Amino acid sequence: MDTAKTIFLSKRGMKELKRDIAVLEHERQTTVADIRDLDKSESHDERLARVEKLATLEIIDSDLADKRAALAIAKPLPRKRDALKVALGSIVELLDTNGRVIRYTLVDSLEANPSDGRISVMSPLGQNLVGKQIRDIVEWSSAIGRKQLKLIAIH
């Protein structure tokens, strides 16, 4: 992970990252304990189980290192945001062609979760939203063709 780049996270994103680290630390402790128990065994099946646990431990350690590195460079989103132009941390309301209002928060890709209303500023929609103003039309290409939304509010 690039240590020079700061990651800006919402309060929710910061809390989720810390929770993920805590869960991985617990999984690591459990896996290490399981490996210690399997060290005492002599059977072939239990030796194979130990090898599987060691592989699992390697994956957990890698995920844990990535998340800790992200947390080390994470900072909270700035509280004061420009309500005139879309930027990282902006909450936007968009009007689709059917007249439905869609609400998104623009976040770093680390905490993006479109089904939860958080989209990455690096996504096609996010990139096209950054810098836009109210009443601008936002267009981007997706797998199902060209999409268009009207920006109606920035919070």
SVG drawing of the C-alpha trace seen along z (x, -y; Angstrom):
<svg xmlns="http://www.w3.org/2000/svg" viewBox="-41 -27 46 68">
<polyline fill="none" stroke="black" stroke-width="0.4" points="0.0,0.0 1.3,-3.5 2.1,-5.1 2.4,-8.6 -1.3,-8.7 -3.8,-9.6 -7.1,-7.8 -10.1,-9.8 -12.8,-7.8 -16.2,-8.7 -16.9,-8.0 -18.7,-4.9 -15.9,-3.8 -13.3,-4.3 -15.5,-2.3 -15.9,0.5 -12.2,0.7 -11.4,0.9 -14.1,3.6 -12.6,5.6 -9.2,5.4 -10.6,6.6 -12.4,9.5 -9.2,10.5 -7.2,10.3 -9.7,12.6 -9.6,15.0 -5.8,15.0 -5.7,15.9 -8.2,18.7 -6.2,20.1 -2.9,19.9 -4.5,21.8 -5.8,24.4 -2.3,24.8 -0.8,25.3 -3.3,28.0 -2.6,29.7 1.2,29.6 0.8,32.2 -0.9,34.7 0.7,37.5 -2.0,38.5 -1.8,37.8 -5.2,36.1 -4.3,33.8 -1.0,32.9 -3.0,32.0 -5.4,29.9 -2.3,28.1 -1.1,27.2 -4.6,25.9 -4.6,23.8 -1.1,22.4 -2.4,21.3 -5.4,19.7 -3.1,17.9 -1.1,16.6 -4.2,15.1 -5.4,13.6 -1.9,12.0 -1.9,10.6 -5.5,9.1 -4.6,7.8 -1.4,6.1 -3.3,4.4 -6.1,3.2 -3.6,1.9 -1.6,0.1 -4.9,-1.5 -5.8,-2.6 -2.3,-4.1 -2.8,-6.5 -6.6,-7.0 -7.9,-10.4 -11.5,-11.4 -13.3,-13.2 -13.1,-17.0 -16.2,-18.3 -16.6,-21.4 -17.3,-20.6 -18.2,-22.8 -21.9,-22.6 -21.5,-24.1 -19.4,-21.4 -19.2,-17.6 -16.1,-16.3 -14.9,-13.4 -17.3,-13.2 -20.2,-14.9 -23.7,-13.5 -25.5,-13.9 -29.0,-13.5 -29.6,-12.5 -32.7,-12.3 -32.9,-9.4 -34.9,-9.3 -37.9,-7.8 -38.1,-10.6 -36.7,-8.6 -34.3,-10.3 -31.1,-8.4 -28.8,-9.4 -25.1,-8.6 -22.1,-9.5 -18.8,-9.8 -16.1,-7.9 -12.6,-6.4 -12.7,-3.1 -11.7,-1.3 -15.2,-1.9 -17.3,-2.0 -20.5,0.1 -23.0,-1.0 -25.8,1.1 -25.4,-0.9 -25.3,-4.2 -21.5,-4.8 -19.8,-5.0 -16.1,-5.4 -14.9,-8.7 -12.8,-6.4 -15.9,-4.6 -17.2,-5.8 -20.1,-7.6 -18.0,-9.0 -15.4,-10.3 -18.1,-12.0 -19.7,-13.5 -16.6,-15.2 -16.6,-18.9 -20.3,-18.9 -22.8,-21.5 -26.5,-21.4 -28.6,-21.0 -25.6,-19.5 -26.3,-16.3 -24.0,-13.4 -23.3,-10.9 -21.2,-7.7 -21.0,-4.4 -21.9,-1.2 -22.1,2.5 -25.7,1.9 -25.0,-1.2 -24.9,-5.0 -26.5,-6.3 -27.7,-9.8 -28.7,-11.4 -29.4,-15.0 -27.7,-16.4 -30.4,-18.0 -28.7,-18.5 -25.2,-18.5 -24.9,-18.1"/>
</svg>
